[in-house]
Amino acid sequence: MNNMIPDSILDTLFRKARTHNAWTAEPVSEDELHRLYELMKWGPTSANSSPARIIFLCSPAAKTRLKPYLSSGNVEKSMAAPVTAVIGYDTEFYRHLPRLFAHSPAMHVLFSEPQNSARTERAAFQNSSLQGAYFILAARCIGLDCGPMSGFDAAGVDHEFWAGTSVKTNFLCNLGHGDPSVLFPRLPRLDFEEACRIM
């Protein structure tokens, strides 16, 4: 891949993209959610583990189930967003490795052995976080705005939405068409010299 992405696209994905807290009434369609996933799934994960699992909360009833577990500052914006995505990670992602990483059967064994549970949990969390970043970029690519959030009772969300599964919640992300009129002023970022070293 040697093609440089135009500045206009870099602006959309990074420089002018913002975290939104207020939303217009424009809906998000199921087709858009499918398109989002079909883009994000191509992002690389270690051993192609692909541990991210997503529940899209679109209906008022689904949002009501989430509401008790949100911190007070996240309630209004999440209830107003057309969609809130619960981004989870499957701690038993290794069950799919015989298909996703078929050329290396040993990888399934490495992650499935009980004595490696801490390594497996870490891999699931790290790689679902990577996939969560791809999720945000994919959403921006198809014209959606994002409001990723911490600030929730993870154990409560796990019980409410992932009970009986091997999935745990990583973070939440509101989706829709943001209202730019109520954006906060953009906060600064660290300069290269503050965050990076070249050795």
C-alpha positions in Angstrom: 0.0 0.0 0.0 1.9 3.0 -1.3 -1.0 5.4 -1.9 -1.0 8.5 0.3 -4.5 9.3 1.8 -5.6 12.8 0.8 -5.6 15.5 3.5 -9.3 15.8 3.4 -9.7 12.1 4.5 -7.0 12.6 7.2 -9.1 15.6 8.5 -12.2 13.4 8.6 -10.5 10.6 10.5 -8.2 12.5 12.8 -7.6 16.3 12.6 -11.1 17.5 12.5 -12.9 14.5 14.1 -14.3 15.2 17.5 -15.9 13.3 20.4 -19.5 14.1 20.3 -21.8 14.5 23.3 -25.0 15.8 21.6 -26.8 14.4 18.6 -29.1 15.4 15.8 -32.3 13.5 15.2 -30.9 11.8 12.1 -31.1 8.1 12.6 -28.5 5.4 12.1 -29.6 2.5 10.0 -28.9 -1.2 10.4 -27.2 -1.1 7.0 -24.8 1.5 8.4 -24.0 -0.8 11.4 -23.3 -3.7 9.0 -21.1 -1.4 6.9 -19.2 -0.3 10.0 -18.5 -3.8 11.1 -17.5 -4.9 7.6 -14.8 -2.2 7.6 -13.5 -2.6 11.2 -13.1 -6.4 11.0 -10.1 -6.1 8.7 -8.0 -4.3 11.3 -5.1 -6.5 12.4 -5.1 -8.3 15.8 -2.5 -10.6 17.2 -2.9 -14.2 15.8 -6.0 -12.8 14.0 -7.7 -13.3 17.4 -10.6 -10.9 16.7 -11.9 -10.9 20.3 -14.2 -7.9 20.0 -17.9 -8.5 20.4 -20.4 -5.7 19.9 -24.0 -5.2 21.0 -25.7 -2.2 19.3 -28.3 -0.7 21.6 -30.8 1.0 19.2 -34.2 0.7 20.8 -35.5 2.7 23.8 -36.0 -0.6 25.7 -32.3 -1.6 25.2 -31.1 1.9 26.2 -33.3 1.7 29.4 -31.5 -1.5 30.3 -28.1 0.3 30.1 -29.2 3.5 31.9 -28.8 2.3 35.5 -25.1 1.4 34.9 -24.0 4.7 33.4 -22.3 7.4 35.4 -24.4 10.5 35.7 -22.4 12.5 33.1 -23.0 9.8 30.5 -26.8 9.3 30.9 -28.3 12.2 28.9 -25.9 11.9 25.9 -26.3 8.1 25.7 -30.1 8.2 25.9 -30.1 10.8 23.1 -27.7 9.0 20.8 -29.3 7.0 18.1 -27.1 4.0 19.0 -24.9 3.0 21.9 -22.4 0.3 21.1 -21.3 -2.0 23.9 -17.8 -3.1 22.9 -16.8 -6.3 24.6 -14.1 -8.8 24.5 -14.4 -12.6 24.4 -12.1 -14.2 26.9 -12.6 -17.5 25.0 -11.7 -16.0 21.6 -9.4 -19.0 21.1 -12.4 -21.2 20.2 -12.3 -19.5 16.8 -8.6 -19.8 16.2 -8.8 -23.1 14.4 -10.6 -21.2 11.7 -9.1 -17.7 12.1 -5.4 -18.9 12.5 -5.6 -22.3 11.0 -2.0 -22.5 9.9 -0.8 -22.6 13.6 -2.8 -25.1 15.7 -0.4 -24.5 18.6 -1.9 -21.0 19.1 -5.2 -22.4 20.1 -3.5 -24.6 22.7 -1.5 -21.6 24.0 -4.5 -19.5 24.8 -6.9 -22.3 25.9 -4.8 -23.9 28.6 -6.0 -22.9 32.1 -2.5 -22.0 33.3 -2.4 -19.3 30.6 -5.7 -17.6 31.6 -4.0 -14.3 32.6 -2.2 -14.1 29.2 -5.5 -15.0 27.4 -7.4 -12.3 29.3 -4.7 -9.7 28.5 -4.7 -10.6 24.8 -8.5 -10.4 24.6 -8.5 -7.0 26.3 -5.6 -5.6 24.3 -6.8 -6.8 20.9 -10.4 -5.7 21.5 -9.1 -2.3 22.4 -7.3 -2.2 19.0 -10.6 -3.3 17.4 -12.4 -0.6 19.3 -10.1 2.0 17.7 -10.8 0.5 14.2 -14.5 0.7 15.1 -14.2 4.5 15.6 -12.3 5.0 12.4 -14.7 2.8 10.5 -17.6 4.8 11.8 -16.0 8.0 10.7 -15.3 6.6 7.3 -19.0 6.0 6.7 -20.1 9.4 7.9 -20.9 8.7 11.6 -19.8 10.6 14.6 -18.6 8.8 17.8 -18.7 9.4 21.5 -16.5 6.7 23.2 -17.0 6.5 26.9 -15.7 5.0 30.1 -17.7 6.0 33.1 -20.0 3.0 33.7 -20.4 0.0 36.0 -18.6 -2.7 34.0 -19.8 -5.5 36.2 -23.4 -4.3 35.9 -23.2 -4.0 32.1 -21.5 -7.5 31.9 -24.4 -9.0 33.9 -27.1 -7.1 31.9 -25.8 -7.8 28.4 -23.2 -10.6 28.5 -24.6 -12.9 31.3 -23.9 -16.6 30.5 -21.2 -15.8 28.0 -17.4 -15.5 28.1 -17.6 -11.8 27.1 -16.7 -8.8 29.2 -17.2 -5.1 28.5 -14.3 -3.0 27.4 -15.9 0.4 26.7 -19.1 2.1 25.3 -19.4 4.2 22.2 -22.3 6.4 21.2 -23.0 6.6 17.5 -24.9 9.1 15.3 -24.7 12.5 13.7 -23.2 14.8 16.2 -24.5 18.4 16.8 -21.4 20.5 16.2 -23.0 23.6 17.8 -22.4 22.2 21.3 -18.9 20.9 21.0 -16.4 21.8 23.7 -13.3 23.7 22.6 -10.7 21.3 21.3 -8.2 20.2 24.0 -4.5 20.2 23.3 -2.4 17.1 22.6 1.2 16.3 23.5 3.9 17.3 21.0 6.1 14.6 19.4 9.0 15.4 21.7 6.8 14.9 24.8 5.4 11.5 23.7 8.0 9.9 21.5 11.6 8.9 21.3 13.6 7.7 18.3 16.4 5.3 19.2 
